[in-house]
Amino acid sequence: MIYKALIRSKTDYGSILLKNAKTNHLNMIQTKLNTAIKLSIGGFKSSPIESIRNIANEIPPNLRREKLLLLYCARTKRNINNPAIKVINAYIQEAVKENIKINNILERKPYNFPPWNTTFNVNLFLTKFKKENTMPSIYKKMLNNKLQEYPNSVHTDASKTNDGVGLAMIINNLSIAYKLPPQASIFTAEAMAIYKAVKYLHTEYANHQTKCIILSDSLSNLIAITNTRNQTDITKLIQEETFIAENKNIHIHFVWIPGHIGIPGNEMADQEAHNAITSSLTATINSITFADAKNEIKLHSNNKWHSHWRKLSTKLNIIKNNINPWKNPELSRKEETIINRLRIGHTHLTHSYLMSKDDPPLCDSCNVLLTVNHIITECQKYSQYRNQYHISEQICQALGPNPQDVKNLILFLKKTELFSYSKDLMFGANKVLYKEKKRSTSDEIIGANLK
């Protein structure tokens, strides 16, 4: 957290301008970042920086700069009056070549209603009744009582599968369906269905005073409609359209209903939304939200990092073939540092010879090369304790993310006295370095005084 707040944040500022910077200039920044990440996880000096980043769940700097640039382009694209659009068009075209489509983001305009004193009629009464404890007939009865108050009702729903994204609304047995780009989230699809329903009611009853009800099983979207201070782009469109309709005496009431309990309108909307995905006759709304674009950019960056990681051949690759974060719950800083070093495969015990330029160390019991893998899974000296603490013979499991395996490993290290030895080695080198630096500084001061 300290690294991200105090160090990375400074290098992120203005990093979108470094796309065409020289390599040696970028290395000046990258070296500082590498040192900071290594210190944050307690990595040994010789640890490969790619392994350090993986343990810290920190994307490589070049991919992070690319990600921040694409996010900037996506944010800028929301405002068509932003003069920077002329500059970012080239980057957007490059992104399209890599199948990142951020040129169809919904525009965000200034409010057309006063958000500080505007409220919307959203009824979440049915949420008080837990689905697992309530019979469908009870929901239907309460809903029918509510529907009698409103002459016009609309059911909305959406569906997202591997084939695409669809949405539908049912108005008095009339079905209207649309498709969305595959990048769209289910939240966006549900919100777009509600928006289209409001738009339809606003247009259909433009010259009539009437009361309408929109029924949706998307609780997150209905809660979002009540928020007028920090809403998403698509939610803002719903609020604006509802506000305009309200000024024309078209009173729209939003109601949450539970899905998949046999409510006819909801079931029909769900089926139509699913059918819309594969139908060639369904109209397409070629728009996504900034949140969708943000998720797409993040996924793209992580996929590139994952692909790069799988091509490496570090010791960490043997036990961790992905970039997903491994958490170390309930571990002290010292314990976490030791676990990180063991996973990376570089410790003072096994790799200090690189600093001292000596020969690689040999195991005094087995007379083979001393490695983390040998100590944890092979060395005969510790076989009794491995059995006692159920340490796996497979290094990928012994050093894996399972919390119980991590606890067993800590107990094993403490029992064999490798834990205390690791702590001494871990901080001993830094203490010696500090003493030498302090001594040299004192010598300089004494020399200056003698002069």
Secondary structure, 3 states (H helix, E strand, C coil): CHHHHHHHHHHHCCHHHHCCCCHHHHHHHHHHHHHHHHHHHCCCCCCCHHHHHHHHCCCCHHHHHHHHHHHHHHHHHCCCCCCCHHHHHHHHHHHHHCCCCCCCECCCCCCCCCHHHCCCCEECHHHHCCHHHCCHHHHHHHHHHHHCCCCEEEEEEEEEECCEEEEEEEECCEEEEEEECCCCCHHHHHHHHHHHHHHHHHHHCCCCCEEEEEEECCHHHHHHHCCCCCCCHHHHHHHHHHHHHHHCCEEEEEEECCCCCCCHHHHHHHHHHHHHHHCCCCEECCCECHHHHHHHHHHHHHHHHHHHHHCCCCHHHHHCCCCCCCCCCCCCHHHHHHHHHHHHCCCHHHHCHHHHCCCCCECCCCCCECCHHHHHHHCHHHHHHHHHCCCCCCHHHHCCCCHHHHHHHHHHHHHCCHHHHHHHHHHHHHHHHHHHHHHHHHHHHHHHHHC
